[in-house]
Amino acid sequence: MSNVELKQAVKSFGDVTVIHGIDLQLNSGEFIVFVGPSGCGKSTLLRLVAGLETLSSGSIHIGDQDVTHTEAVDRGIAMVFQSYALYPHMTVEQNMGFGLKMTGVDKEEVAEKVAKAAKTLQLDKLLDRKPKNLSGGQRQRVAIGRAIVREPEVFLFDEPLSNLDAELRVEMRLQIAKLHEQIGATMIYVTHDQVEAMTMADRIVVLRLGHVEQVGSPLELYHHPKNLFVAGFIGSPKMNFIKATLKEGSATSAVIDVDGQTITLPVNAENAVAGSAVTLGMRPEDLGDNSGDFALSLQVEVAERLGGSTYLYGQCSGLENFVVQRAGLDDTKEGSSMNVNVHAANCHLFAEDESAFPRLSTSGLST
């Protein structure tokens, strides 16, 4: 396993720049997830590491080697794509060992490596089957096994679960997480699904329009998003945002006005400008009905009861589709009004330029 480093990585297609001078240091053995909306550059960045695209400027190092101009086959990486790309006429065993066979590896060594990988992925009883006789999850495991047998320095995954149904996605998330624990290899995983990112990553790289917005652990991004974009992208359901006005700020608090209600938040707002527009952020799971530092009125329009939790959607302080998450079953009726109690320590506050005011409290939760 090896570390991966990108220095001022730039990628342009003609006059259009899609990766803008990215610097990243990915540690050996880490599980790193590139996440962001469609078109943010995450797959392009992965393909640059793989050598499937060439940098316009900058450099890429894998381990102690500068691989900026090295062919993909010589970079010591293995890539798993969204498409399984299995040979339909070959068995599982033949598919997994085909790459080694083509590079001249001895038959016995190929068989040994395939058997070892198959056992790790629980495919050892399926080695004689052909792809048409496998489920989607099993096919994806074969594709991963084909990468494992190469014993690469770095594994690259490009949205490998996109073709699977919801149940299989959960199963394969667990399989890939267990695989990382077992082999300890450096893994870079691309997804647009922030739930995958939160549940699998050691660290997450959040991308937007070819720029890195924030890098950190899942809980760091959840509790301390650096800006409005990261706050809205990380977390499911997404954070609620309400427009407000800053009345005054200091190193220990911000006093804001929300629909005529004065609220004090424990954030560092010493550089804030009184009278400026700000955005108050509240996560649906932090909104209660028993107690709080202030309350907001919600006009409930839709209630989604999922058994273990209930989501209430409605209008609140000028925001449509405001979301409140309740544990278990909730009997709130559509069309009713309710008070939503909020603890100031659970709130986030964002300036006019969308940057976050640093929070001074996360209710005792570590990042």
PyMOL commands that set and color helices and strands:
alter all, ss='L'
color gray80, all
select helices_A, chain A and resi 42-50+72-74+92-102+107-120+131-133+136-148+166-183+194-200+218-223+228-233+284-286+344-346
alter helices_A, ss='H'
color red, helices_A
select strands_A, chain A and resi 4-13+16-26+31-35+57-62+65-66+77-80+154-158+186-191+203-208+211-216+240-249+254-258+261-265+277-282+294-305+309-316+319-327+337-342+348-350
alter strands_A, ss='S'
color yellow, strands_A
deselect
rebuild
show_as cartoon
